[in-house]
Amino acid sequence: MVNNIGIIGTGRLGLSLALALEPFCSIPWVCNRKGTSIQGFNTISIEELSNKMLHEVDCIAICTTDKEIENVVAKILQTSSNLQDKVFFHCSGAVSVSVLEPLHEVGSSILAMHPYQTLPFPDKTLLQSIPWLIEGYDEAFFTIQPMLKHLNAITYKTKNILTTEEKLLWHSTAVISSNFTATLYQIAASIINKLGIDSPEVFIQSIAQQTITNAHKSLHNNGRIEMSGPIIRGDMNIVYQEIEALASINPLFSSVYKQLSEATKQISTTILNDSPVK
């Protein structure tokens, strides 16, 4: 069980995790690159990280950017060579747990724990009751389980260590489901505003929520997402006219609409696990 945890990286994810775990366990310190003060926490810089501080905690969460994880591992190993029985995990969705292997080689337990969530700002509630993909060793997973239970996490542990390509593919699903969707919402809102219609958020919220409900229900029942609209009906004349109309206000919107229309037409006629792109 995790009793004391240190958190390296205090961006939106790291701070959200610190706030979410504060009632569950002691957080002797949080660490960021410059030691920028975080209200309510003892904050240190990465250069101030000491052997004593590493031994004040039994678990360390690495919540830095993907490219910084390897540097953090090197800094930890430079700071202490006695890391037996420590648990380390990183929260990247795109980087394999293998980046922490040097820590495992000196006796630590390691995991990659990716919260399948979008974090536009620090908020502890965003980490409650969400799916986490867990990759790594069973002993570390066993130790960390009470912490995940505190977060009411829905955990999915991989059977094997994912390859670099597999981890990138995994993370791409989150980008497609969240960032790309948000981009499309922004385009839709821009068009509604362009037409002089008030409250685009009301229209987008209504259709987005129903789309999510439909997707969940149809995936569960049929193994694929059922759709509606002119592409599904085969009314491509309307689609082509809308592509032209969009080009008159923003060529980017028109290009996105055209490419997604082509993708939707192909995907709507294939089995979910088939790839229409060769």
GIHU-V504765 format. One record per residue. SS is DSSP state (a for helix, b for strand, c for the rest). Layout:
BEGIN
SS
SS
END
This chain:
BEGIN
c
c
c
b
b
b
b
b
c
c
c
a
a
a
a
a
a
a
a
a
a
c
c
c
c
b
c
c
c
b
b
b
c
c
c
c
c
c
c
c
c
c
b
b
b
a
a
a
c
c
a
a
a
a
c
c
c
c
b
b
b
b
c
c
c
a
a
a
a
a
a
a
a
a
a
a
a
a
a
c
c
c
c
c
c
c
b
b
b
b
c
c
c
c
c
c
a
a
a
a
a
a
a
a
c
c
c
c
b
b
b
b
b
b
b
c
c
c
c
c
c
c
c
a
a
a
a
c
c
c
b
b
b
b
b
b
c
a
a
a
a
a
a
a
a
a
a
a
a
a
c
c
c
b
b
b
b
c
c
c
c
c
c
a
a
a
a
a
a
a
a
a
a
a
a
a
a
a
a
a
a
a
a
a
a
a
a
a
a
a
a
a
a
a
c
c
c
c
c
a
a
a
a
a
a
a
a
a
a
a
a
a
a
a
a
a
a
a
a
a
a
a
c
c
c
c
c
c
c
a
a
a
a
c
c
a
a
a
a
a
a
a
a
a
a
a
a
c
c
c
a
a
a
a
a
a
a
a
a
a
a
a
a
a
a
a
a
c
c
c
c
c
c
c
c
c
c
c
END
